[in-house]
Amino acid sequence: MPLLINGERVDLAQPTGDMIRAYPHLEEKAKLLRSQPAQIVEPKGLLYVQQREFAVTTPEDGSVSILGSDDATTCHIVVLRHTGSGATCLTHCDGSDTEAEVSLIVSSVKAFSDSTGYGRLEVHLVGGFNDDRQLSQKLTNQLLRAFDLQPDDVHLVTFCVTELNDREEKDIHFPIIYGIAVNVKTAEIFPATFPEKGPDENLRSAHILTGATLTNIYDAKMEQLHIGPYFWRPFPHVDFWLEQDDKQILQNLSTSPLAEPPHFVSHIRSTLTFLKEHPFPSRSLFPDRKPRIYKKNVEGLWEQVCSDKI
């Protein structure tokens, strides 16, 4: 079944500009979202999702009330929600395997929603900008096509991507919104930044940099965050990259060097250093081949639990 706007099938043969003009309420909603200042989301009750990760939970979750992600330039952040069950997924897509990723998140949300018998799937797309290489536009089109191929009706509710998320300053284009959060209890979606991106931020980033596929990091039934086990080969030329100046790292390891947030280079350096320290994660990080498991403690913060206590 198709991707729908206002109950009508989206004509994906037309340029996205024509689609926006055909459904002016999408542009109005994007304008409203863009006008909101980014809220700082503190770690309590938060599940932060990195690039190529996804998490699904429901309003019944006693540990997680907010899903969020940021640092998206050409990437898009996708929120898929079932209005009957309230099951909500957030993922951070970079175009690596969009069709498979969309199928995975749709089936993950449906797994929490089959028993409700009512409600519909609604999708919210945020991110990207008018970048020089048109990577954002390509990803927007990939996501629209992938949702249109799903066996279930999917209703496009928020469309704040690429040209609708673009600002220009001195002939340089930037995204307006770099990150969003969704309140799982209320379904509110809002621009957001996150002081804490953990746990295991460097480990998770290393997994991405070494070519990870989309990974589910959360067990909503157990209310546990599962990281790994992840395995990679020694990162090629890691010493070379660590010797480069900030400009070289920015130019070569970013899809959009002029639009990256200020902490991009320090984040990449930290990840590369982690990869240098752990060339064989099967020995140093996951010798028992088990994930690192975290639960929220009474303060609402992630705390690692021993696997033998589960």
GUTIPA-760529 format. One record per residue: residue in three letters; x negated, y, z of N, C-alpha, C in turn. Coordinates in steps of 0.02 Angstrom, whole numbers, padded with zeros to 5 digits, always signed. Atoms other than C-alpha are relative to their C-alpha. Example, Ala and Ser with C-alpha at 12.3 -4.5 7.8 and 13.67 -1.06 7.14 Angstrom:
2
ALA-00045-00059+00000-00615-00225+00390-00045+00060+00000SER+00042-00059-00003-00684-00053+00357+00039+00055+00037
//
This chain:
310
MET-00043-00060+00000+00000+00000+00000-00045+00062+00000PRO+00042-00058+00017-00058+00176-00034-00014+00047+00058LEU+00011-00057-00043-00126+00330+00050+00055+00051-00014LEU-00060-00043+00008+00020+00448+00080-00011+00069+00032ILE-00005-00067-00030+00044+00634+00111+00074+00019-00004ASN-00072-00016-00002+00220+00685+00166+00042-00055-00032GLY-00037+00056+00027+00278+00511+00115-00011-00012-00074GLU+00013+00009+00072+00212+00531-00064-00069-00029-00010ARG+00066+00029+00014+00071+00430-00138-00046+00055-00027VAL+00049-00049+00022-00085+00534-00163-00026-00019-00069ASP+00028+00011+00067-00140+00553-00344-00075+00011+00003LEU+00072-00006-00009-00325+00516-00329-00036+00013-00066ALA+00031-00017+00063-00355+00548-00514-00013+00076-00005GLN+00007-00073+00003-00339+00735-00481-00058+00022+00045PRO+00052-00027-00044-00480+00841-00408+00030+00016+00069THR-00026-00014-00067-00466+00868-00220+00028+00070+00006GLY-00027-00069+00000-00438+01054-00252+00073+00002-00020ASP-00071+00004+00022-00277+01012-00345+00043-00032+00054MET-00038+00033-00054-00224+00896-00203+00014+00050+00056ILE-00009-00050-00053-00251+01036-00077+00054+00050-00019ARG-00051-00048+00022-00147+01156-00182+00069-00031-00001ALA-00065+00034+00002-00009+01025-00198+00030-00008+00070TYR-00023+00009-00069+00001+01007-00008-00030+00055+00044PRO+00030-00057-00035-00032+01180+00065-00002-00008+00076HIS+00001+00009-00073+00007+01120+00242-00066-00031+00023LEU+00065+00028-00018-00157+01023+00239-00052+00055+00010GLU+00047-00057-00006-00254+01184+00210+00015+00041+00062GLU-00019-00037-00060-00155+01271+00347-00024-00035+00063LYS+00021+00038-00059-00193+01132+00470-00076+00003+00007ALA+00073-00005-00001-00378+01136+00421-00021+00068+00026LYS+00016-00068-00021-00380+01324+00446+00009+00007+00076LEU-00014-00002-00072-00304+01303+00619-00055-00036+00040LEU+00053+00038-00034-00432+01171+00667-00066+00038-00001ARG+00063-00038+00007-00577+01277+00601-00002+00061+00046SER-00003-00062-00040-00518+01427+00701-00012-00012+00075GLN+00009+00016-00071-00536+01336+00867-00074-00002+00018PRO+00070+00007-00022-00701+01359+00961-00014-00071+00022ALA+00019+00067-00022-00795+01198+00993+00000-00005+00075GLN-00001+00011-00073-00758+01132+01167-00060-00043+00020ILE+00053+00042-00028-00901+01064+01271+00032-00057+00038VAL-00030+00059-00032-00852+00887+01319-00051-00032+00046GLU+00045+00029-00050-00933+00825+01478+00005-00077-00001PRO+00003+00074+00006-00979+00640+01500+00058-00037+00033LYS-00052+00035-00037-00837+00597+01620+00057-00020-00047GLY-00055+00025+00041-00711+00488+01528-00014-00001-00075LEU+00018-00005+00071-00806+00510+01362-00033-00064-00024LEU+00038+00050+00037-00859+00376+01240-00026+00035-00063TYR+00031-00034+00056-00982+00456+01120-00018-00051-00054VAL+00011+00045+00056-00994+00377+00947-00053+00030-00046GLN+00052-00023+00046-01152+00393+00843+00017-00019-00072GLN-00006+00017+00070-01170+00381+00654-00001-00076-00008ARG-00007+00072+00015-01121+00208+00586+00021-00041+00061GLU-00032+00036-00056-01034+00163+00749+00074+00015-00002PHE-00070-00017-00011-00850+00151+00789+00023-00029+00066ALA-00030+00024-00062-00744+00127+00943+00075+00007-00006VAL-00074+00001-00001-00560+00085+00966+00023-00010+00071THR-00032+00012-00065-00455+00102+01122+00072+00024-00002THR-00071-00017-00003-00278+00137+01180+00012+00047+00059PRO-00015-00044-00057-00192+00258+01300-00001-00035+00067GLU+00001+00038-00063-00190+00118+01431-00071-00006+00029ASP+00069+00006-00023-00380+00126+01445-00011+00041+00063GLY+00011-00035-00063-00425+00170+01624-00068+00031+00006SER+00069-00024-00003-00606+00213+01584-00014+00056-00050VAL+00014-00047+00055-00608+00309+01419+00063+00038-00019SER-00056-00041+00023-00493+00454+01379-00017+00042-00062ILE+00022-00040+00056-00598+00544+01247-00049-00040-00043LEU+00049+00025+00049-00684+00478+01090-00027+00060-00038GLY+00027-00057+00034-00803+00597+01005-00065-00014-00036SER+00063+00005+00037-00947+00622+00884-00016+00069-00028ASP+00018-00064+00030-01046+00769+00816-00064-00009-00041ASP+00059-00001+00043-01202+00817+00716+00015-00025-00071ALA-00019+00019+00068-01107+00782+00554-00013+00059-00047THR+00009-00051+00052-01170+00882+00405+00036-00024-00063THR-00036+00030+00057-01131+00784+00246+00044-00058+00022CYS-00042+00055-00026-01058+00644+00354+00071+00024+00014HIS-00070-00015-00020-00871+00636+00393+00017-00040+00063ILE-00026+00034-00059-00791+00594+00559+00072-00019-00013VAL-00066+00026+00016-00636+00486+00541+00035-00021+00064VAL-00042+00023-00055-00497+00465+00669+00060-00035-00032LEU-00058+00039+00023-00370+00328+00633+00041-00019+00061ARG-00042+00011-00059-00222+00313+00751+00067-00032-00021HIS-00066+00029+00010-00066+00205+00760+00049+00035+00048THR-00045-00041-00041+00079+00312+00821+00043-00041+00047GLY-00040+00043-00044+00171+00164+00897-00037-00022+00062SER+00039+00026-00056+00036+00087+01005-00045+00053+00031GLY+00049-00050-00023-00072+00243+01020-00072-00022-00009ALA+00068+00024+00012-00222+00136+00972-00037+00049-00045THR+00037-00053+00034-00356+00258+00913-00071-00022-00013CYS+00069+00015+00019-00519+00232+00820-00034+00065-00022LEU+00041-00054+00027-00656+00359+00792-00064-00029-00027THR+00062+00023+00031-00802+00329+00674-00034+00057-00035HIS+00042-00052+00030-00943+00430+00597-00031-00031-00063CYS+00018+00032+00063-00964+00385+00412-00051+00041-00039ASP+00050-00035+00040-01113+00426+00302-00002-00023-00073GLY-00004+00022+00070-01062+00340+00139-00040-00062-00015SER+00043+00058+00013-01169+00185+00163+00039-00059-00029ASP-00041+00054+00027-01027+00060+00131+00073+00016+00018THR-00063-00030-00023-00866+00159+00142+00059-00047-00004GLU-00058+00043+00008-00743+00032+00075+00004-00054+00055ALA+00002+00051-00052-00798-00105+00196+00013+00031+00069GLU-00008-00033-00064-00803+00019+00340+00073+00017+00013VAL-00070-00018-00008-00625+00080+00311+00042-00063+00013SER-00037+00063-00013-00559-00100+00302-00010-00022+00072LEU+00016+00022-00068-00647-00136+00466+00037+00041+00052ILE-00034-00041-00051-00574+00012+00561+00076-00008-00003VAL-00072+00011+00005-00399-00017+00493+00020-00065+00035SER-00017+00064-00033-00400-00199+00548-00010+00004+00075SER+00013-00007-00072-00472-00148+00718+00057+00036+00035VAL-00057-00035-00030-00331-00025+00751+00062-00044-00002LYS-00059+00044+00006-00200-00148+00688+00000-00055+00052ALA+00005+00054-00050-00265-00279+00811+00032+00021+00066PHE-00031-00025-00061-00199-00168+00951+00073+00021-00011SER-00064-00032+00017-00037-00122+00862+00052-00047-00027ASP-00047+00045+00034+00045-00277+00788+00063-00014+00041SER-00057+00019-00041+00159-00307+00936+00051+00056+00009THR-00046-00056-00015+00239-00133+00938+00062-00001-00044GLY-00057+00003+00044+00349-00156+00786+00024+00067-00026TYR-00019-00066+00026+00362+00031+00755-00062+00044-00001GLY+00057-00045+00006+00250+00178+00716-00035-00008-00067ARG+00035+00001+00064+00130+00212+00573-00074+00017+00011LEU+00071-00017-00002-00055+00230+00536-00011+00070-00027GLU+00015-00068+00022-00115+00410+00527-00076+00010+00001VAL+00072-00011+00004-00288+00464+00472-00015+00075-00001HIS+00024-00069-00005-00382+00625+00509-00073+00000-00024LEU+00068-00004+00028-00539+00669+00407-00029+00069+00013VAL+00032-00064-00016-00659+00804+00466-00075-00006-00015GLY+00073-00001+00011-00835+00850+00408-00020+00017-00070GLY+00026-00016+00066-00946+00886+00261+00004+00075-00014PHE-00002-00071+00023-00968+01051+00167-00022+00000-00073ASN+00019-00005+00070-01013+01114-00007-00077-00004-00006ASP+00073+00008+00002-01190+01043-00004-00025-00004-00072ASP+00029-00005+00067-01307+01061-00152+00004-00066-00039ARG+00002+00065+00033-01312+00874-00189+00070-00030-00008GLN-00070+00024+00003-01121+00855-00175+00010-00068+00033LEU-00008+00063-00038-01143+00711-00054+00065+00001+00040SER-00063-00006-00038-00996+00777+00049+00059-00016-00044GLN-00055+00012+00046-00881+00779-00101+00006-00073-00019LYS+00001+00071+00017-00934+00603-00147+00030-00041+00056LEU-00025+00037-00058-00898+00540+00029+00075+00012+00009THR-00072-00015-00004-00729+00629+00034+00039-00045-00049ASN-00034+00040+00050-00679+00541-00127-00002-00074+00016GLN+00006+00070-00020-00744+00373-00065+00050-00018+00054LEU-00046+00013-00056-00642+00386+00095+00073+00000-00024LEU-00068-00002+00026-00482+00436+00003+00016-00064-00039ARG-00011+00061+00039-00501+00290-00118+00004-00061+00045ALA+00002+00058-00044-00543+00167+00021+00065-00007+00040PHE-00064+00004-00036-00388+00212+00122+00058-00016-00047ASP-00052+00015+00049-00282+00203-00037+00001-00074-00018LEU+00004+00071+00016-00340+00023-00060+00024-00046+00056GLN-00020+00041-00058-00279-00035+00111+00068-00034-00011PRO-00065+00033+00007-00135-00160+00123+00056+00035+00037ASP-00051-00035-00039-00044-00044+00244+00005+00073-00024ASP-00007-00072+00011+00028+00130+00218-00044+00037+00050VAL+00040-00043-00043-00094+00258+00287+00018+00072-00017HIS-00024-00069+00010-00033+00437+00311-00056+00049+00015LEU+00052-00050-00008-00160+00576+00284+00030+00062+00035VAL-00029-00053-00041-00124+00704+00421-00046+00061+00006THR+00049-00054-00005-00284+00806+00439-00052-00009-00054PHE+00048+00002+00056-00398+00849+00293-00042+00063+00004CYS+00044-00058-00010-00535+00968+00350-00071-00020-00020VAL+00063+00027+00026-00677+00908+00239-00026+00042-00058THR+00035-00029+00057-00804+00976+00114+00021+00072-00011GLU-00015-00071+00013-00731+01136+00037+00044+00031+00054LEU-00042-00027-00054-00607+01153+00181-00038+00005+00066ASN+00041-00005-00061-00750+01143+00308-00065+00036-00015ASP+00060-00032+00025-00873+01257+00220-00002+00075+00018ARG+00011-00072-00007-00945+01427+00264-00066+00017-00035GLU+00059-00022+00036-01075+01528+00171-00032+00058+00035GLU+00037-00053-00033-01210+01637+00244-00065+00011-00039LYS+00059-00017+00041-01340+01724+00134-00013-00053-00054ASP+00001+00049+00055-01301+01604-00010-00017-00071+00022ILE+00012+00068-00025-01329+01452+00102+00066-00026+00031HIS-00063+00030-00025-01183+01335+00140-00013-00041+00063PHE+00002+00036-00063-01149+01260+00311+00068-00030+00015PRO-00065+00021-00027-01013+01154+00391+00024+00049+00053ILE-00028-00039-00055-00896+01249+00505+00005-00043+00062ILE-00007+00048-00055-00855+01099+00614-00053-00055-00009TYR+00050+00053+00001-01000+00982+00655+00022-00061+00041GLY-00021+00055-00043-00910+00876+00784+00071+00008+00024ILE-00069-00001-00026-00738+00829+00847+00007-00053+00055ALA-00020+00049-00050-00659+00736+00991+00075-00013-00008VAL-00071+00016-00002-00491+00649+01007+00017-00023+00071ASN-00026+00022-00064-00395+00633+01169+00046-00060-00013VAL-00037+00062+00014-00333+00454+01167+00070+00001+00031LYS-00065-00002-00035-00191+00492+01288+00051+00045-00036THR-00046-00050+00029-00119+00645+01198-00002+00003-00076ALA+00012-00001+00073-00183+00618+01018-00027+00067-00025GLU+00027-00064+00021-00253+00796+01018-00070-00008-00030ILE+00066+00000+00032-00401+00821+00900-00026+00071+00001PHE+00026-00068-00006-00517+00970+00926-00076+00001-00013PRO+00072-00006+00010-00691+01033+00878-00036-00006+00067ALA+00033+00016-00063-00818+00978+01007-00075-00007-00007THR+00072+00016-00006-00999+00969+01061-00009-00041+00064PHE+00009+00049-00053-01072+00843+01181-00071+00006+00029PRO+00066-00004-00031-01216+00878+01302-00032-00069+00009GLU+00026+00068-00010-01233+00690+01333+00024-00044-00058LYS-00017+00043+00058-01240+00569+01185-00017-00073+00015GLY+00021+00067-00019-01286+00412+01282+00058-00044+00018PRO+00067+00023-00019-01310+00288+01349-00040-00028-00059ASP+00044+00031+00050-01458+00218+01252-00001+00039-00066GLU-00003-00041+00061-01461+00364+01130-00055-00018-00049ASN+00056+00016+00046-01634+00323+01059+00006-00069-00030LEU-00010+00068+00025-01596+00138+01044+00052-00001-00055ARG-00054-00002+00050-01435+00172+00950-00022+00037-00063SER+00026-00038+00057-01520+00301+00838-00050-00042-00040ALA+00049+00044+00033-01660+00177+00801+00036-00052-00043HIS-00041+00048+00037-01528+00051+00747+00024+00030-00065ILE-00024-00035+00060-01459+00179+00623-00058+00010-00049LEU+00057-00018+00044-01630+00232+00556-00030-00061-00034THR+00027+00061+00031-01677+00051+00520+00052-00036-00043GLY-00047+00027+00050-01523+00023+00411+00059-00038+00026ALA-00058+00036-00029-01381-00032+00524+00062+00005-00044THR-00068-00005+00028-01209-00073+00457+00046+00025+00056LEU-00048-00027-00049-01053-00003+00543+00010-00050+00057THR+00001+00043-00059-01050-00071+00721+00053+00021+00050ASN-00048-00014-00053-00909-00084+00848-00036-00002+00067ILE+00039-00003-00062-00981-00029+01015+00043-00008+00063TYR-00042-00001-00061-00830-00045+01131+00049-00058+00002ASP-00050+00052-00014-00726-00185+01205+00053+00032+00044ALA-00052-00037-00037-00566-00096+01254+00036-00044+00051LYS-00035+00043-00048-00490-00248+01340-00040-00006+00065MET+00043+00005-00059-00639-00262+01458-00023+00069+00024GLU+00022-00069-00014-00670-00072+01455-00076+00003+00009GLN+00073+00004-00002-00854-00105+01419-00030+00025-00066LEU+00041-00022+00056-00979-00022+01304-00054-00053-00011HIS+00050+00051+00017-01088-00152+01215-00050+00028-00049ILE+00052-00025+00044-01254-00096+01141-00047-00058-00017GLY+00044+00054+00023-01347-00227+01038+00033-00069+00009PRO+00072-00004+00013-01427-00345+01028-00015+00023-00071TYR+00021-00027+00065-01513-00251+00886-00071-00025-00014PHE+00066+00024+00020-01661-00316+00788-00021+00037-00063TRP+00027-00032+00060-01773-00230+00661-00073-00019-00007ARG+00071+00010+00013-01943-00247+00581-00036+00065+00016PRO+00037-00062-00013-02082-00123+00621+00016+00053-00052PHE-00021-00054+00046-02030+00044+00547-00059+00020-00044PRO+00057-00016+00045-02136+00081+00392-00025+00071+00009HIS+00033-00066-00001-02260+00225+00405+00021+00042+00060VAL-00025-00038-00058-02199+00274+00579-00053+00050+00023ASP+00053-00046-00021-02369+00351+00623-00005+00059-00048PHE+00001-00054+00050-02368+00450+00461+00055+00052+00014TRP-00056-00047-00012-02197+00524+00499-00009+00039+00064LEU+00010-00035-00063-02243+00566+00678-00055+00054-00005GLU+00053-00050+00010-02394+00663+00614+00024+00061-00040GLN-00024-00055+00043-02289+00773+00498+00027+00058+00042ASP-00028-00059-00035-02237+00949+00544+00076-00001-00007ASP-00074-00001-00002-02056+00995+00576+00030+00009-00070LYS-00028-00014+00067-02029+01060+00399+00001-00064-00042GLN+00003+00062+00040-02084+00895+00319+00053-00050+00023ILE-00051+00047-00026-01972+00792+00433+00070+00023-00022LEU-00065-00028+00020-01825+00907+00397+00013-00011-00074GLN-00009+00005+00073-01853+00905+00209+00010-00072-00023ASN+00001+00068+00025-01877+00718+00195+00048-00048+00034LEU-00041+00047-00038-01767+00639+00328+00071+00027+00012SER-00069-00027-00005-01610+00746+00312+00032+00002-00069THR-00037-00007+00063-01475+00743+00178+00015+00073-00015SER-00018-00071+00008-01449+00931+00205-00044+00042+00045PRO+00049-00032-00045-01606+01014+00276+00020+00069+00025LEU-00015-00069-00020-01538+01192+00280+00059+00004+00048ALA-00062-00004-00039-01379+01146+00373-00003-00041+00064GLU+00004+00042-00060-01443+01033+00512+00003+00042+00064PRO+00002-00034-00064-01414+01079+00694-00072+00007+00024PRO+00069-00014-00020-01569+01148+00783-00038-00058+00031HIS+00035+00055-00034-01606+00987+00877-00014-00059-00046PHE+00008+00057+00045-01615+00877+00721-00070-00028+00002VAL+00069+00024+00004-01805+00867+00711-00022-00033+00065SER+00019+00030-00065-01831+00835+00897+00034-00067+00010HIS-00036+00064-00005-01699+00698+00888-00034-00053-00043ILE+00035+00049+00044-01787+00614+00739-00067-00020+00030ARG+00065+00016-00031-01956+00627+00826+00008-00049+00059SER-00013+00043-00057-01884+00548+00982+00017-00072-00023THR-00019+00065+00027-01809+00406+00879-00061-00036-00030LEU+00060+00030+00029-01971+00377+00783-00049-00024+00054THR+00043+00020-00056-02069+00372+00946+00026-00064+00032PHE-00031+00061-00027-01946+00242+01012-00015-00060-00045LEU+00015+00055+00047-01971+00138+00854-00073-00021+00003LYS+00071+00016-00007-02159+00149+00875-00012-00041+00064GLU+00008+00034-00064-02144+00092+01056+00032-00070+00000HIS-00036+00064+00003-02028-00052+01009+00002-00028-00071PRO+00000+00026+00069-02085-00126+00843+00037-00067-00006PHE-00034+00066+00000-02012-00296+00893+00051-00001+00056PRO-00050-00005-00054-01851-00267+00991+00020-00068+00029SER-00017+00067-00027-01823-00455+01009-00045-00018+00059ARG+00045+00013-00056-01972-00454+01127+00010+00051+00057SER+00002-00052-00052-01961-00288+01217+00069+00023+00025LEU-00066-00028-00018-01775-00244+01218+00053-00054+00011PHE-00053+00051-00003-01670-00401+01190-00029-00070+00002PRO+00031+00066-00001-01774-00552+01241+00051-00056+00013ASP-00051+00052-00014-01617-00642+01302+00056-00001-00052ARG-00050-00003+00055-01520-00598+01142+00070+00021+00023LYS-00065-00023-00026-01382-00517+01247+00005+00075-00005PRO-00007-00073+00003-01308-00342+01231-00013+00033+00067ARG-00001-00042-00060-01336-00203+01354+00072+00020+00012ILE-00070-00012-00014-01168-00184+01439+00008+00054+00053TYR-00012-00056-00046-01102-00028+01522+00075+00004+00016LYS-00068-00016-00021-00945+00013+01621+00000+00068+00032LYS-00006-00064-00034-00881+00178+01686+00002-00012+00076ASN-00002+00005-00073-00915+00201+01872+00055+00045+00028VAL-00054-00038-00030-00801+00291+01995-00004+00074-00018GLU+00006-00070+00022-00871+00459+01936+00018+00009-00074GLY-00017-00004+00071-00819+00417+01758-00060+00000-00046LEU+00061+00001+00040-00999+00395+01698-00021-00072-00015TRP+00021+00067+00019-01077+00246+01608-00054-00025+00048GLU+00048+00032-00044-01172+00127+01719-00012-00071-00026GLN+00015+00066+00028-01263-00029+01658+00018-00054+00051VAL-00017+00057-00043-01199-00194+01726-00039-00061-00023CYS+00036+00061+00018-01292-00358+01731+00047-00049-00035SER-00043+00045+00039-01226-00483+01605+00022-00061+00042ASP-00021+00058-00040-01223-00620+01738+00056+00016+00049LYS-00055-00020-00044-01094-00519+01836+00067+00003-00037ILE-00061-00009+00041-00969-00519+01693+00040-00065-00002
//
